Amino acid sequence: MSTEFPTVPGGARLALKYVSKFPPSKEESTKKTDSGESGPRWLVLGCREGTTAIALASEYAVSVLGVDDDAEALMAARFFQQQARLKGSVQYRFMELDALDLPEHSFSAIISEGNQARIPLPRLVDLARSLLQNDGLLYLLDAVWLQRPVPTYVKDVWETVERPVHTLEEACEIVSGHGLKVRVTADETRALAAFYSGHIDAVRAAGKRPEYSSGEMKKILLKYKHEVDVYTRHKGKKWMGYGVIVAEKPSEQPQS
């Protein structure tokens, strides 16, 4: 996977902005699991090239586990980790996001950036609830519709029937309905605007490079160019935004 293009709007800086405002409690961060193992305390779900996982371990003296189903991205993540000076520790594991082999109640914080296209939001929240300790926090950063109805030509770029995009209000209802308490919501659409506007020239330049001449890569590049064009040139930014939800697993939930 190329590291030329940032993989999520706002990147690690945006995630750290909300972690710094709503950090997991020290008690939960040091608490052992029911099995007595200490293990990683923070989980970055869909970590890609590891920038957020590395940023967390650079900023905080914590253990971070990054999981992803992209082996090439994880190779890049391990390389970047070797170059970083970390206060904490980072581990990576190859795992399907919808079939995580991780112990329940073992994390004090979970960060998910841009994963709605990979796993439906209700399923993602259920996974987070099962993996979080009581009072643990889910930091959810993802695409949201700014308004409805959404034109078909815009909707088809970002969502499928199996993986719909929600408004921020709808996403909050899903998070609450699946057992987490919403602590804060925020509109960070500016990060999405910067993400796409910064990619226009990069996408055009990439299309002229020889390593992108293969048929499969060309399809990926054309699809990405179409996404950028719809957002920047064809009024997609009128409907597509980016939102943040910080939600907590209530302490009254029993951990069995």
Residue pairs with C-beta under 8 A, 6 or more apart in sequence:
1 48
1 49
1 70
1 72
1 73
1 76
3 49
3 76
4 202
4 206
5 199
5 202
6 195
6 198
7 48
7 49
7 51
7 114
8 48
8 113
8 114
8 141
8 195
9 114
9 141
9 188
9 191
9 192
9 194
9 195
9 242
10 113
10 141
10 188
10 191
10 195
10 242
11 51
11 52
12 51
12 52
12 54
12 55
12 56
13 55
14 141
14 188
14 191
14 244
15 52
15 55
15 56
15 111
15 113
15 139
15 141
16 52
16 55
16 56
16 59
18 139
18 141
18 184
18 186
18 244
18 246
19 56
19 59
19 60
19 109
19 111
19 139
21 184
21 246
22 137
22 139
22 183
22 184
22 246
23 60
23 109
24 41
24 42
24 108
24 109
24 135
24 136
24 137
25 108
25 135
28 41
28 108
28 133
28 134
28 135
28 136
29 41
29 62
29 108
29 109
30 41
31 108
31 133
32 38
33 39
33 103
33 105
33 106
34 104
34 105
34 255
35 103
37 103
37 106
38 63
39 63
39 103
39 106
40 63
40 64
40 65
40 91
40 106
40 107
41 62
41 63
41 64
41 107
41 108
41 109
42 56
42 62
42 63
42 64
42 65
42 107
42 108
42 109
42 110
42 111
43 64
43 65
43 66
43 67
43 102
43 107
43 109
43 110
43 111
43 131
44 50
44 52
44 53
44 56
44 64
44 65
44 66
44 67
44 110
44 111
45 67
45 97
45 110
45 111
45 112
45 115
45 124
45 127
45 128
46 67
46 68
46 97
46 112
46 113
46 114
46 115
46 118
47 53
47 66
47 67
47 68
47 73
47 74
47 77
47 92
48 68
48 70
48 73
48 77
49 73
49 76
49 77
49 80
50 66
50 73
50 74
50 76
50 77
50 78
50 80
50 81
50 90
50 92
51 80
52 66
52 111
52 113
53 64
53 65
53 66
53 77
53 90
53 92
54 77
54 80
54 81
54 84
54 86
54 90
56 62
56 64
56 88
56 90
56 111
57 63
57 64
57 84
57 86
57 87
57 88
57 89
57 90
58 84
58 85
58 86
58 87
58 88
59 87
60 87
60 88
61 87
61 88
62 88
63 88
63 89
63 90
63 91
64 88
64 89
64 90
64 91
65 90
65 91
65 92
65 93
65 102
65 107
66 74
66 77
66 90
66 91
66 92
66 93
67 92
67 93
67 94
67 95
67 97
67 100
67 102
68 74
68 77
68 92
68 94
68 95
68 97
69 94
69 95
69 96
69 97
69 118
71 94
74 92
74 94
77 92
78 92
81 90
81 92
95 101
95 102
97 115
97 118
97 119
97 124
98 119
98 123
98 127
100 127
100 131
102 131
104 130
104 131
104 255
105 130
105 131
105 132
105 133
105 134
105 255
106 131
106 133
107 131
107 132
107 133
107 136
108 132
108 133
108 135
108 136
108 137
109 132
109 136
109 137
109 138
109 139
110 128
110 131
110 132
110 136
110 137
110 138
110 139
111 139
111 141
112 124
112 128
112 138
112 139
112 140
112 141
112 142
113 141
113 142
114 141
114 142
114 143
115 124
115 142
116 124
116 142
116 143
116 163
116 165
116 166
117 143
117 158
117 163
118 163
119 127
119 163
120 162
120 163
120 164
121 142
121 166
121 171
121 174
121 175
122 174
122 178
124 140
125 138
125 174
125 175
125 178
125 179
125 180
125 247
126 178
128 138
128 180
128 249
129 178
129 179
129 180
129 249
129 253
132 138
132 249
133 249
133 255
134 249
134 250
134 251
134 252
134 253
134 255
135 248
135 249
135 250
135 251
136 248
136 249
137 183
137 246
137 247
137 248
137 249
138 175
138 180
138 245
138 246
138 247
138 248
138 249
139 244
139 245
139 246
140 171
140 175
140 244
140 245
140 246
140 247
141 188
141 242
141 243
141 244
142 171
142 242
142 243
143 158
143 165
143 192
143 240
143 241
143 242
143 243
144 165
144 166
144 167
144 168
144 171
144 240
144 241
144 242
144 243
145 165
145 166
145 167
145 239
145 240
145 241
146 167
146 189
146 238
146 239
146 240
146 241
147 167
147 238
147 239
148 167
150 239
151 239
153 230
153 234
154 230
154 234
154 235
154 236
154 239
154 240
155 165
157 226
157 227
157 230
157 231
157 236
158 165
158 227
158 240
159 165
165 240
166 174
168 185
168 187
168 241
168 243
168 245
171 243
171 245
172 182
172 185
172 245
175 182
175 245
175 247
176 182
176 247
179 249
179 250
179 253
180 247
180 248
180 249
180 250
181 247
181 248
181 249
181 250
182 245
182 246
182 247
183 246
183 247
183 248
184 244
184 245
184 246
185 243
185 244
185 245
185 246
186 243
186 244
187 241
187 242
187 243
188 242
188 243
188 244
189 237
189 241
189 242
189 243
191 242
192 231
192 237
192 240
192 241
192 242
193 237
196 227
196 228
196 231
196 232
196 237
197 232
199 224
199 228
200 228
200 232
203 221
203 224
203 225
203 228
204 225
206 212
206 221
207 218
207 221
207 225
211 217
212 218
212 221
230 236
231 237
231 240
